[in-house]
Amino acid sequence: MSRIDAVLATQISDAVRPVQVQREQVLQVAAARQRLQATDADDGSQLMDERSPEEVSTAVAHVKRVIEAASGHQLSFAVDDSGKTLLVKIVGEKGQVIRQIPSQEVLDLRKRISALVGALIDEKA
């Protein structure tokens, strides 16, 4: 009888686990929103630029874990070739890029516009 109970308990826990994980993620997001609102309401003086690199990397890692757990896709952060733009890539299970923010077209457009501006405006010091 106890062996049947153990098998049944395992099956129930396997069925309930995804629901529990989803609830925990919702609670984590709600808690993060409350912390953010409390920080903004307190003084509003601490901007993202004033955060330490450790705080930023911890927040990025947390967001990455939550999104990867919720969607099943990999999330990567990188800086483009010029070193000025943060790229966010969503990568599928087979390694294909599903979405890139900003898109490659936008990055190419920025390069062309900056080249045109450089050709049209020539300032002398």
C-alpha positions as CSV (number, residue, x, y, z in Angstrom):
1,M,0.0,0.0,0.0
2,S,2.8,2.5,0.8
3,R,4.4,1.9,-2.6
4,I,1.2,2.9,-4.4
5,D,1.0,6.0,-2.1
6,A,4.5,6.9,-3.0
7,V,3.9,6.5,-6.8
8,L,0.7,8.6,-6.5
9,A,2.4,11.3,-4.5
10,T,5.1,11.5,-7.1
11,Q,2.6,11.8,-9.9
12,I,0.7,14.5,-8.0
13,S,3.9,16.5,-7.3
14,D,5.0,16.2,-10.9
15,A,1.6,17.7,-12.0
16,V,1.6,20.4,-9.4
17,R,5.3,21.6,-9.7
18,P,4.8,23.7,-12.9
19,V,1.9,25.5,-11.3
20,Q,4.0,26.2,-8.1
21,V,6.9,27.5,-10.2
22,Q,4.6,29.8,-12.1
23,R,3.1,31.1,-8.9
24,E,6.5,31.7,-7.4
25,Q,7.5,33.7,-10.5
26,V,4.4,35.8,-10.3
27,L,5.1,36.5,-6.6
28,Q,8.7,37.4,-7.4
29,V,7.7,39.9,-10.1
30,A,5.1,41.4,-7.8
31,A,7.7,41.8,-5.0
32,A,10.1,43.4,-7.4
33,R,7.5,45.9,-8.6
34,Q,6.7,46.8,-5.0
35,R,10.4,47.3,-4.2
36,L,10.8,49.5,-7.3
37,Q,7.7,51.5,-6.4
38,A,8.9,51.9,-2.8
39,T,12.3,53.0,-4.0
40,D,10.7,55.5,-6.4
41,A,8.3,56.8,-3.7
42,D,10.9,57.2,-1.0
43,D,13.2,59.6,-2.7
44,G,13.4,59.0,-6.4
45,S,17.0,60.1,-6.4
46,Q,18.6,56.8,-7.1
47,L,18.6,56.2,-10.9
48,M,19.8,53.2,-12.7
49,D,23.0,55.0,-13.6
50,E,23.8,55.3,-9.9
51,R,23.4,51.6,-9.2
52,S,26.5,49.6,-8.6
53,P,27.7,47.1,-11.2
54,E,26.9,44.3,-8.8
55,E,23.3,45.4,-8.4
56,V,22.8,45.7,-12.1
57,S,24.4,42.3,-12.9
58,T,22.2,40.7,-10.1
59,A,19.1,42.3,-11.5
60,V,20.0,41.2,-15.1
61,A,20.6,37.6,-13.9
62,H,17.3,37.5,-12.1
63,V,15.4,38.8,-15.1
64,K,17.2,36.3,-17.3
65,R,16.3,33.4,-15.1
66,V,12.6,34.4,-14.9
67,I,12.2,35.0,-18.6
68,E,14.1,31.7,-19.5
69,A,11.9,29.8,-17.1
70,A,8.7,31.3,-18.3
71,S,9.4,31.1,-22.1
72,G,11.8,28.2,-22.4
73,H,14.1,30.3,-24.6
74,Q,17.6,31.6,-23.9
75,L,18.1,35.3,-23.3
76,S,21.4,37.0,-23.9
77,F,22.7,40.5,-23.4
78,A,25.5,42.0,-25.4
79,V,26.9,45.3,-26.6
80,D,27.1,46.0,-30.4
81,D,30.3,46.6,-32.3
82,S,30.3,50.3,-31.7
83,G,30.0,49.8,-27.9
84,K,27.1,52.2,-27.5
85,T,24.0,50.0,-27.8
86,L,22.8,47.2,-25.6
87,L,21.6,44.2,-27.6
88,V,19.1,41.8,-26.2
89,K,18.7,38.5,-28.1
90,I,16.1,35.8,-27.6
91,V,17.6,32.5,-28.8
92,G,15.5,29.4,-29.5
93,E,16.2,25.8,-28.5
94,K,18.2,25.1,-31.7
95,G,20.4,28.2,-31.4
96,Q,18.5,30.4,-33.9
97,V,17.9,34.0,-33.0
98,I,14.2,34.5,-32.6
99,R,14.3,38.2,-31.8
100,Q,16.9,40.9,-31.4
101,I,16.2,44.2,-29.7
102,P,17.0,46.6,-31.4
103,S,16.9,44.7,-34.7
104,Q,19.8,44.5,-37.1
105,E,17.9,46.8,-39.5
106,V,17.7,49.5,-36.8
107,L,21.4,49.2,-36.1
108,D,22.3,49.4,-39.8
109,L,20.0,52.5,-40.2
110,R,21.8,54.2,-37.3
111,K,25.1,53.6,-39.0
112,R,23.9,55.1,-42.3
113,I,22.3,58.1,-40.6
114,S,25.5,58.8,-38.6
115,A,27.5,58.6,-41.9
116,L,25.1,61.0,-43.6
117,V,25.2,63.4,-40.7
118,G,29.0,63.3,-40.8
119,A,29.0,64.0,-44.6
120,L,26.4,66.9,-44.3
121,I,27.7,68.6,-41.2
122,D,31.4,69.5,-41.1
123,E,32.3,71.6,-38.1
124,K,35.6,73.4,-37.8
125,A,37.0,74.0,-34.4
